[in-house]
Amino acid sequence: MFAQSTFHDAEAPDRSQADLILAGDVLDRFLTRARAIHASGLKSYGLLVADPTSPYYPFTAQDAVFFDPARNRRNDPRMRPAFEAQGSYFRSYDDAGFVADSRELLQVHRRLEARGLEAVAMFHSHRRQPANFSHIDYRLHNPAYPWHLIVAMREPQRPVLRAFEVRKDWTDFGIDPSDANENSELDYTGPEVRPLSIVVEPRAA
């Protein structure tokens, strides 16, 4: 079970009435994996991928690729100061944030190429925060991807999912130890980000 006000099921998804089309089977697998990672005390992060020939591309997903949460580089000596510069929340919780291992990232993209799939979105979990798209989420969103999915796991048996379209360029990408920011976990309200409504395709019989 999940909670999301912009979700509804549809027997025949109508792209004109939705911003994003997700397969029910993909969503089920995604939530099962996200719950398991949360139960282990770790954070989910990864890519949503799609067939570029899909009529809904790129605002759809045929699969979710989870990066190994045990290989999160957020607390590596080169990265930790940049996260801690985003405010007291990130100094209090060293599991707030995710940086993919570069070798794993390369392996993932090679596997996607072999499967004929392309990454269309990033996703990550919020272990304590709501499913908001925050200032730091905006800064760390890769502009190569047109949307971003967030799953809030404050109530693991009733996770909340929200999707956002993000339009930005590389000048707005990244965080730095010199940032001296505060409250970076709060909503980003700039015009570059727009919530997406979602239609869930029927699950396979």
C-alpha positions as CSV (number, residue, x, y, z in Angstrom):
1,M,0.0,0.0,0.0
2,F,1.2,3.5,-0.8
3,A,-0.1,7.0,-0.4
4,Q,0.0,9.7,-3.0
5,S,-2.7,12.1,-3.9
6,T,-1.7,12.4,-7.5
7,F,-1.8,8.6,-8.2
8,H,-4.7,6.8,-9.7
9,D,-5.1,3.6,-11.6
10,A,-6.2,3.4,-15.2
11,E,-7.3,0.6,-17.4
12,A,-6.0,2.5,-20.4
13,P,-3.5,5.2,-19.5
14,D,-4.3,8.5,-21.3
15,R,-1.1,10.6,-21.7
16,S,-3.2,13.7,-22.2
17,Q,-4.6,13.3,-18.7
18,A,-1.3,12.5,-16.9
19,D,2.2,13.8,-16.7
20,L,3.8,10.4,-15.9
21,I,2.9,6.8,-16.7
22,L,4.2,4.0,-14.4
23,A,3.7,0.3,-14.8
24,G,2.0,-1.2,-11.8
25,D,4.4,-4.2,-11.7
26,V,7.4,-1.8,-11.7
27,L,5.9,0.2,-8.9
28,D,5.3,-2.9,-6.8
29,R,8.9,-4.1,-7.2
30,F,10.1,-0.6,-6.5
31,L,8.2,-0.3,-3.2
32,T,9.2,-3.8,-2.1
33,R,12.9,-3.0,-2.6
34,A,12.7,0.5,-1.0
35,R,11.0,-1.0,2.1
36,A,13.7,-3.6,2.5
37,I,16.5,-1.0,2.2
38,H,14.7,1.2,4.7
39,A,14.3,-1.7,7.1
40,S,18.1,-2.2,7.0
41,G,18.6,1.3,8.1
42,L,19.9,2.6,4.7
43,K,18.8,5.0,2.0
44,S,17.5,4.1,-1.5
45,Y,18.9,5.8,-4.5
46,G,18.9,4.9,-8.2
47,L,17.7,5.4,-11.7
48,L,14.3,4.9,-13.4
49,V,14.8,3.6,-16.9
50,A,12.7,3.3,-20.0
51,D,12.6,2.0,-23.6
52,P,13.2,5.0,-25.8
53,T,10.6,3.7,-28.3
54,S,7.8,3.8,-25.7
55,P,5.0,6.2,-26.7
56,Y,5.2,7.8,-23.2
57,Y,9.0,8.2,-23.2
58,P,10.6,9.9,-21.3
59,F,7.8,10.3,-18.8
60,T,7.5,6.6,-18.0
61,A,9.6,3.8,-16.5
62,Q,9.9,0.1,-17.4
63,D,12.3,-0.6,-14.5
64,A,14.0,0.8,-11.5
65,V,17.8,0.3,-10.9
66,F,18.8,0.6,-7.3
67,F,22.4,1.4,-6.4
68,D,24.0,-0.6,-3.7
69,P,23.1,1.3,-0.5
70,A,26.2,-0.1,1.2
71,R,28.4,1.7,-1.4
72,N,27.0,5.2,-0.7
73,R,29.9,7.6,-0.8
74,R,28.1,10.4,1.0
75,N,30.4,10.1,4.0
76,D,33.7,9.8,2.2
77,P,36.2,12.4,3.3
78,R,35.8,14.3,0.0
79,M,32.0,14.4,0.2
80,R,31.0,14.7,3.8
81,P,32.0,18.4,4.3
82,A,29.8,19.4,1.3
83,F,26.8,17.7,2.8
84,E,27.4,19.1,6.3
85,A,27.6,22.6,4.7
86,Q,23.9,22.2,3.7
87,G,22.7,22.7,7.3
88,S,22.2,21.3,10.7
89,Y,19.9,18.5,9.5
90,F,22.8,17.1,7.4
91,R,25.2,17.4,10.3
92,S,22.8,15.5,12.6
93,Y,22.0,12.7,10.2
94,D,24.8,11.1,8.3
95,D,22.4,9.0,6.2
96,A,20.8,12.2,4.7
97,G,22.2,12.2,1.2
98,F,23.5,9.7,-1.4
99,V,26.5,9.7,-3.7
100,A,26.8,6.8,-6.1
101,D,30.0,4.8,-6.4
102,S,31.6,5.8,-9.7
103,R,32.5,2.2,-10.6
104,E,29.0,1.0,-9.9
105,L,27.6,3.9,-11.9
106,L,29.7,2.9,-14.9
107,Q,28.5,-0.7,-14.6
108,V,24.9,0.3,-14.4
109,H,25.1,2.4,-17.6
110,R,26.9,-0.4,-19.5
111,R,24.1,-2.8,-18.5
112,L,21.4,-0.4,-19.6
113,E,23.1,0.1,-22.9
114,A,23.1,-3.7,-23.4
115,R,19.4,-3.8,-22.7
116,G,18.5,-1.0,-25.0
117,L,17.2,1.1,-22.1
118,E,17.9,4.7,-21.2
119,A,17.8,6.4,-17.8
120,V,15.0,9.0,-17.6
121,A,14.9,9.9,-14.0
122,M,16.6,9.8,-10.6
123,F,14.9,8.5,-7.5
124,H,15.8,8.5,-3.8
125,S,14.2,7.9,-0.4
126,H,13.6,10.3,2.4
127,R,14.0,8.3,5.7
128,R,12.5,11.0,8.0
129,Q,11.4,13.9,5.7
130,P,8.2,14.1,3.7
131,A,8.2,13.4,0.0
132,N,9.2,17.0,-0.8
133,F,11.6,18.1,-3.5
134,S,14.1,20.1,-1.4
135,H,16.8,22.7,-2.1
136,I,19.5,20.0,-1.9
137,D,17.4,17.7,-4.1
138,Y,17.4,20.5,-6.7
139,R,21.1,21.1,-6.4
140,L,21.9,17.4,-6.8
141,H,19.4,16.6,-9.5
142,N,21.3,15.7,-12.7
143,P,20.0,18.0,-15.5
144,A,20.3,15.1,-18.0
145,Y,17.1,13.6,-16.5
146,P,13.7,15.4,-17.0
147,W,12.1,14.1,-13.8
148,H,12.8,12.9,-10.3
149,L,10.9,10.5,-8.0
150,I,10.9,10.7,-4.2
151,V,9.6,8.1,-1.8
152,A,9.1,9.1,1.8
153,M,9.6,6.2,4.3
154,R,8.5,7.8,7.5
155,E,5.7,5.2,7.6
156,P,7.3,2.2,5.8
157,Q,4.0,0.4,5.4
158,R,2.4,3.4,3.8
159,P,5.2,5.1,1.8
160,V,4.4,8.4,0.0
161,L,5.6,8.9,-3.6
162,R,5.8,12.1,-5.5
163,A,7.3,12.9,-8.9
164,F,8.6,16.2,-10.1
165,E,9.6,17.6,-13.5
166,V,12.9,19.4,-13.2
167,R,14.3,21.9,-15.8
168,K,17.8,23.1,-15.0
169,D,21.3,23.4,-16.4
170,W,24.7,22.4,-15.2
171,T,25.3,25.8,-13.6
172,D,22.8,24.8,-10.8
173,F,24.4,21.4,-10.2
174,G,26.4,20.3,-7.1
175,I,27.1,21.2,-3.6
176,D,30.3,22.5,-2.0
177,P,31.9,22.6,1.5
178,S,31.9,26.4,1.3
179,D,28.1,26.7,0.9
180,A,27.2,27.5,4.5
181,N,23.5,26.7,3.8
182,E,20.8,26.0,6.3
183,N,17.4,24.3,5.9
184,S,18.4,22.7,2.6
185,E,16.0,19.9,3.4
186,L,13.0,22.2,3.0
187,D,10.9,22.7,-0.2
188,Y,12.5,24.1,-3.3
189,T,9.8,26.5,-4.7
190,G,11.6,27.8,-7.8
191,P,9.9,27.7,-11.3
192,E,12.3,25.0,-12.5
193,V,10.4,22.3,-10.6
194,R,6.8,21.2,-11.2
195,P,4.9,18.3,-9.5
196,L,3.8,15.6,-11.9
197,S,0.5,13.7,-11.7
198,I,0.9,9.9,-12.2
199,V,-1.2,7.2,-13.7
200,V,-0.4,3.6,-12.8
201,E,-0.8,1.1,-15.6
202,P,-2.7,-2.2,-14.8
203,R,-0.7,-4.9,-13.2
204,A,0.0,-8.1,-15.2
205,A,-2.6,-10.8,-14.6
